[in-house]
Amino acid sequence: MMRRVIKAALEALFPKKAVCMGCGSAAGCREDWVCPACRERLAKLWVGAELPPSGLEGAAFAYVYTDPAARIVQQLKYSGIGQLAKFMGEDMVKAYRFLEPTGADCVVCAPMHKKRLRMRGYNHAELLARDVAARLGLQFIDALECTRLVRQQARLDGEERLKNLDGVIALKAPVQGRRVILVDDVRTTGATARACAAALKAGGAESVYLLCYTVARGERKKQM
């Protein structure tokens, strides 16, 4: 009896036991965060390595930013399901393998302003970065910060994204001589990655490689 009660409590606590994070289905999702159908769809969205944004030495992405991958990102980012970072990190590391050898010796995340961090409760990019660092056996460094609150990048396009981040991202921990993996959830135009890389290299970072769970708009210039 007690065992059944404990099992029921655990299944209520962890959404992966009931609801697919990719499509919302409540069926067929007892062993993973996604149902078998979404797992098949994800396989078709695989990316690997691509040409990086300017100012970075390389870039890799697990999936194209479309459902079910896009919905998984949104569940992590906006629905408070932080446990998804471990599921996503596994595939991000698989994508990173297509970049090797990079000589990377640390992992850094795209920063979030402290006010937005208080509102959301966590930086989703940090959760991903810490998981990636643990899987690769590398040091995680909380190296970057947002010096002022700006409009959310997701609501902007093209040049607006670059202007929005002008002078916003700064270094707060030493990275002199380090070879960095920069982690974020989505690459759209590359504006955030370029701003982060510029701050890291201004602080003496030797190289910066971008690693994201998804890349938007199906940009698959150099799939490997």
C-alpha positions in Angstrom: 0.0 0.0 0.0 2.7 2.4 1.0 4.7 1.7 -2.2 1.6 2.6 -4.3 1.2 5.8 -2.4 4.8 6.8 -2.9 4.7 5.9 -6.6 1.5 8.0 -7.1 3.2 10.9 -5.3 6.3 10.7 -7.5 4.2 10.6 -10.7 2.4 13.7 -9.6 5.6 15.6 -8.9 7.4 14.9 -12.2 5.6 15.8 -15.4 7.8 13.5 -17.5 5.8 10.6 -16.0 2.6 11.9 -17.7 2.8 14.8 -20.1 5.0 15.0 -23.2 7.1 18.2 -23.3 7.1 18.2 -27.1 3.4 17.9 -27.9 1.5 17.9 -24.6 0.2 14.4 -25.0 -0.6 12.6 -21.7 -0.2 9.2 -23.3 2.9 7.1 -24.0 5.4 9.2 -22.1 6.4 7.2 -19.1 10.1 6.6 -19.7 11.2 10.0 -21.1 10.3 13.7 -21.3 8.9 13.2 -24.8 6.6 10.6 -26.4 7.8 8.2 -29.1 6.2 10.3 -31.8 8.0 13.5 -30.7 11.3 11.5 -30.4 10.9 10.6 -34.1 10.2 14.2 -35.0 13.3 15.4 -33.1 15.5 13.0 -35.0 14.4 14.7 -38.3 15.3 18.1 -36.9 18.9 17.2 -35.9 21.5 19.8 -36.9 25.0 19.2 -35.6 27.8 21.7 -36.4 27.2 24.9 -38.4 29.1 28.0 -39.5 29.3 30.2 -36.4 28.2 33.9 -35.9 31.0 36.3 -36.6 33.5 36.5 -33.7 33.2 32.9 -32.7 35.3 29.9 -33.7 32.5 27.4 -34.1 28.9 26.6 -33.4 26.7 23.5 -32.8 23.0 22.9 -32.3 21.0 19.9 -31.4 17.8 20.8 -33.3 16.1 23.3 -35.6 13.8 25.6 -33.6 10.4 24.2 -34.5 8.0 21.9 -32.7 8.6 19.7 -30.8 12.1 21.2 -30.0 10.7 24.7 -29.8 8.0 23.6 -27.3 10.6 21.9 -25.2 12.6 25.2 -25.0 9.5 27.1 -24.0 8.7 24.6 -21.3 12.1 25.1 -19.8 12.1 28.8 -20.3 8.6 29.9 -19.3 6.9 27.0 -17.5 9.4 26.5 -14.7 10.3 22.9 -15.6 14.0 23.3 -14.8 14.5 19.5 -14.7 14.3 19.6 -18.6 17.8 21.0 -18.7 19.3 17.5 -18.1 17.2 16.0 -20.9 18.3 18.9 -23.2 21.9 18.9 -22.1 22.3 15.3 -23.2 21.5 16.1 -26.8 23.5 19.4 -26.7 26.6 17.4 -25.8 26.0 15.0 -28.7 25.9 18.1 -31.0 29.1 19.5 -29.4 31.0 16.3 -30.3 30.7 17.4 -34.0 32.9 20.5 -33.1 35.7 18.6 -31.4 38.6 19.0 -31.0 38.0 22.5 -29.7 40.4 22.4 -26.7 37.6 24.0 -24.6 38.4 24.1 -20.9 35.3 25.9 -19.5 31.6 26.6 -20.0 29.8 29.9 -19.8 26.2 30.8 -20.2 24.4 33.7 -21.8 23.5 36.0 -18.9 20.1 37.3 -17.6 19.5 40.6 -15.9 19.1 40.3 -12.1 15.5 41.7 -12.2 14.4 39.3 -14.9 16.2 36.5 -12.9 14.2 37.4 -9.8 10.9 37.3 -11.8 11.7 33.9 -13.5 13.5 32.3 -10.6 16.4 30.9 -12.6 18.4 31.5 -15.7 17.5 28.7 -18.1 20.8 29.1 -20.0 22.7 28.6 -16.7 20.9 25.3 -16.1 21.8 24.1 -19.5 25.4 25.3 -19.2 25.9 23.6 -15.8 24.5 20.3 -17.1 26.8 20.5 -20.2 29.8 21.3 -18.1 29.1 18.4 -15.8 28.7 16.0 -18.8 32.0 17.2 -20.4 33.9 17.3 -17.1 34.6 21.1 -17.6 34.5 24.0 -15.2 31.4 26.2 -15.3 32.2 29.9 -14.9 29.5 32.5 -14.2 31.5 35.0 -16.2 28.9 37.3 -17.8 26.3 39.8 -16.6 23.7 42.1 -18.1 24.4 45.6 -16.9 21.0 47.0 -17.6 17.5 45.6 -18.2 16.6 45.6 -21.9 13.7 44.4 -24.1 13.5 40.7 -24.5 15.4 39.5 -27.5 12.6 37.1 -28.5 10.4 40.1 -29.3 12.9 41.8 -31.6 14.3 41.1 -35.1 17.5 41.7 -37.0 19.3 44.9 -36.3 17.0 45.6 -33.3 18.6 42.7 -31.5 22.1 44.1 -32.0 21.1 47.6 -30.9 19.3 46.2 -27.9 22.4 44.5 -26.6 24.9 47.3 -27.3 27.1 47.8 -24.3 24.8 45.6 -22.1 26.8 42.4 -21.6 30.0 42.7 -19.5 32.5 40.4 -18.0 32.4 39.7 -14.2 34.8 36.8 -13.8 38.3 36.3 -15.3 38.6 34.3 -18.5 42.1 35.3 -19.6 43.5 32.6 -21.8 40.5 30.3 -21.5 38.8 28.4 -24.3 35.1 28.8 -23.8 31.9 27.0 -24.7 29.1 29.6 -24.7 25.7 28.0 -23.9 22.3 29.3 -24.7 18.9 27.8 -25.5 18.2 29.3 -29.0 20.2 31.0 -31.7 18.1 33.3 -33.9 20.2 36.0 -35.4 23.4 35.4 -33.4 23.2 38.8 -31.8 23.4 37.5 -28.2 26.2 35.1 -29.0 28.2 37.9 -30.7 27.7 40.2 -27.8 28.7 37.5 -25.3 31.8 36.5 -27.4 32.9 40.1 -27.7 32.8 40.6 -23.9 34.6 37.3 -23.3 37.4 38.1 -25.8 37.7 41.6 -24.5 38.5 39.9 -21.2 41.2 37.8 -22.8 39.4 34.6 -23.8 41.4 32.7 -26.4 38.4 31.2 -28.2 34.6 31.0 -28.0 32.4 28.2 -29.3 28.6 28.5 -29.3 26.4 25.6 -28.2 22.6 25.8 -28.2 19.8 23.4 -28.0 18.1 24.9 -31.1 18.8 27.2 -34.1 15.9 29.2 -35.4 14.7 29.6 -39.0 16.2 26.4 -40.2 19.7 27.9 -40.7 21.6 24.8 -41.7 24.6 26.2 -43.6 27.1 23.5 -42.7 25.4 20.4 -41.3 27.9 17.6 -40.4 
